[in-house]
Amino acid sequence: MGDARSTGADSKLFEPLQIANGKIELKHRVILAALTRNRGTSEKANPTPESPNRVWIPNDIMVDYYSQRATEGGLLITEGLPPSLESNCMPGVPGIFTSEQVEGWRKIVDAVHAKGAYIYAQLWHAGRANIPQLTGGPIVSPSGLPWDDPEEFYMYPPPHSTERVKLVDHPPIELTQDHINRTIQDYCEAAKSAMDAGFDGIELHGANGYLPEQFLSSNSNKRTDRYGGSPEKRCTFVLELMEALSNTVGQENLAIRLSPFGLFNQARGEKRVETWSHLCRELKQQLPRLSYVSFIEPRYEQIFSEEEKQMFLDSWNLPNVDLSEFRKIMGDTPFFSAGGFDDQTSWGVIEDGKYDALVYGRYFISNPDLPRRLREGIPLAKYDRSRFYGPFEDPSIGYNDYPKFAA
C-alpha cells in the first residue's frame, strides 16, 4: 500500500490540495463523507395521520455536529439534501427546498466557516428507493418498474404506523420529459439556495442506487428514448443534470459522487465499465473545471461483505476491478475515494497517486477530531452503528456527544 513510512504527519494526507479549479486550497486531505443521520426537526409541531410531517429543518445539534468536525482548511460534505419533497425518502432528513431549511443550513455553514473549514452541499434524490407515504405523491423512476426484490421492506414504517411496507407494493411511475425537466429545475433551485446560504460548492449524489444512478443502471432504466437503450444513452440524464447545475453555480463549484460498482438500492446494472467510462469521458470534456469527483471503492459495499461483493464482481467478469481507468479519464480533476479507510489503510494511497484525497464516514462519526488522530497516531474511537440513523427521541446520543481526544 505504498510507502509504509509515510504515516501520520509525514503522509501526503496532510499536504495541501487545490479544488474548485484552484479557488480553494485545502490544508489536508481528510474529507468528511456525506452521511445521512436523520437528526432534523419536524416542521409540524403536532403532525397527525391525516396531516403527517414530511419536511424537516436543520437544528442546533446539527450546527454542533458539523462544527465539531470542521478544521482549518478541511472539507466537509453534508448529508444528502433532498431538493424537493418528492425526492426525500427518509424521515428526519432536512432538505433545502423551503426558506426555513435554507436558513437552518446557513447557521451550519456559518459555524463551519468560523472554524476555517469549507463545506459542500450534497444534493440527493431517492427516485424509486422510496414510498409515497413519505412524499405525499407518486414515486418516480426512469422506468415504471416495481422493486426488484419482492421481499425487501422499506427501512422505516410509514408515518404514524408501526408496520413496515414492502417496496414492491408501491411501484414508481416513469418520469415523463416534462417531469425530468422539472426534476432538473428542482436540483438547480436547491443548488442556488445552497450557494445563497453560503455553501462553498455543490456535490451531486450520483451514487448508491438513487435517481441519477437509476438512470445509469440497465435494470432500472428500460427506456427506449434518448435517456435509455445503451450505456451512452443511459448517461444522458446525469450529463444534462450536471450541465444545468454547472450553468446555475459554475462548474468550479460543482462535484459529483459516483459508485460504478455499487449494489445498494438494487443497483444491478450491466456494462459497468463501459457506462461509467463514457460518463467520465463526457464529464471531463463538457465540464473540465469541475471542483472534484468522488468515487466509492469497488469492493466496499454498505450491505454486503467483501466476499459477497466479490461474487457479484466475478459474475460480471470483473474480478480485479479498481478505479484506475476513471482516474486516468478524469486527468487533473481532483479525485477522491471513500470506502473503508481507517488508521491502518490510509497510508501510501495518496503517495501512490491513486487518489488525491480520502473520504471518511463511520470513523468521522465517532472521531470528530479524525484529522488530528490520523496526523498524530492517536487510536480511533469505535462507532455505535445502532445510532447512525435517527430519528431518535434523544438525538444527541451517538451524534454530537463523541469526545475529542483530551490530551
C-alpha positions, 0 to 999 in steps of 0.5 A: 500500500505504498510507502509504509513510512509515510504515516501520520504527519509525514503522509501526503494526507496532510499536504495541501490540495487545490479544488474548485479549479484552484479557488480553494486550497485545502490544508489536508486531505481528510474529507468528511463523507456525506452521511445521512443521520436523520437528526432534523426537526419536524416542521409540524409541531403536532403532525397527525395521520391525516396531516403527517410531517414530511419536511424537516429543518436543520437544528442546533445539534446539527450546527454542533455536529458539523462544527465539531468536525470542521478544521482549518482548511478541511472539507466537509460534505453534508448529508444528502439534501433532498431538493424537493419533497418528492425526492426525500425518502427518509424521515428526519432528513432536512432538505433545502427546498423551503426558506426555513431549511435554507436558513437552518443550513446557513447557521451550519455553514456559518459555524463551519466557516468560523472554524476555517473549514469549507463545506459542500452541499450534497444534493440527493434524490431517492427516485424509486428507493422510496414510498409515497407515504413519505412524499405525499405523491407518486414515486418516480423512476426512469422506468415504471418498474416495481422493486426488484426484490419482492421481499425487501421492506422499506427501512422505516414504517410509514408515518404514524404506523408501526408496520413496515411496507414492502417496496414492491407494493408501491411501484414508481411511475416513469418520469415523463420529459416534462417531469425530468425537466422539472426534476432538473429545475428542482436540483438547480433551485436547491443548488442556488439556495445552497450557494445563497446560504453560503455553501462553498460548492455543490456535490451531486449524489450520483451514487448508491442506487438513487435517481441519477444512478437509476438512470445509469443502471440497465435494470432500472432504466428500460427506456427506449428514448434518448435517456435509455437503450445503451450505456451512452444513452443511459448517461444522458440524464446525469450529463444534462443534470450536471450541465444545468447545475454547472450553468446555475453555480459554475462548474468550479463549484460543482462535484459529483459522487459516483459508485460504478460498482455499487449494489445498494438500492438494487443497483444491478446494472450491466456494462459497468465499465463501459457506462461509467467510462463514457460518463467520465469521458463526457464529464471531463470534456463538457465540464473540465473545471469541475471542483472534484469527483468522488468515487466509492471503492469497488469492493466496499459495499454498505450491505454486503461483505467483501466476499459477497461483493466479490461474487457479484464482481466475478459474475460480471467478469470483473474480478480485479476491478479498481478505479484506475481507468476513471482516474486516468479519464478524469486527468487533473480533476481532483479525485477522491475515494471513500470506502473503508479507510481507517488508521491502518489503510490510509497510508501510501494511497495518496503517495501512490497517486491513486487518489488525491484525497480520502473520504471518511464516514463511520470513523468521522462519526465517532472521531470528530477530531479524525484529522488530528488522530490520523496526523498524530497516531492517536487510536480511533474511537469505535462507532455505535452503528445502532445510532447512525440513523435517527430519528431518535427521541434523544438525538444527541446520543451517538451524534454530537456527544463523541469526545475529542481526544483530551490530551 
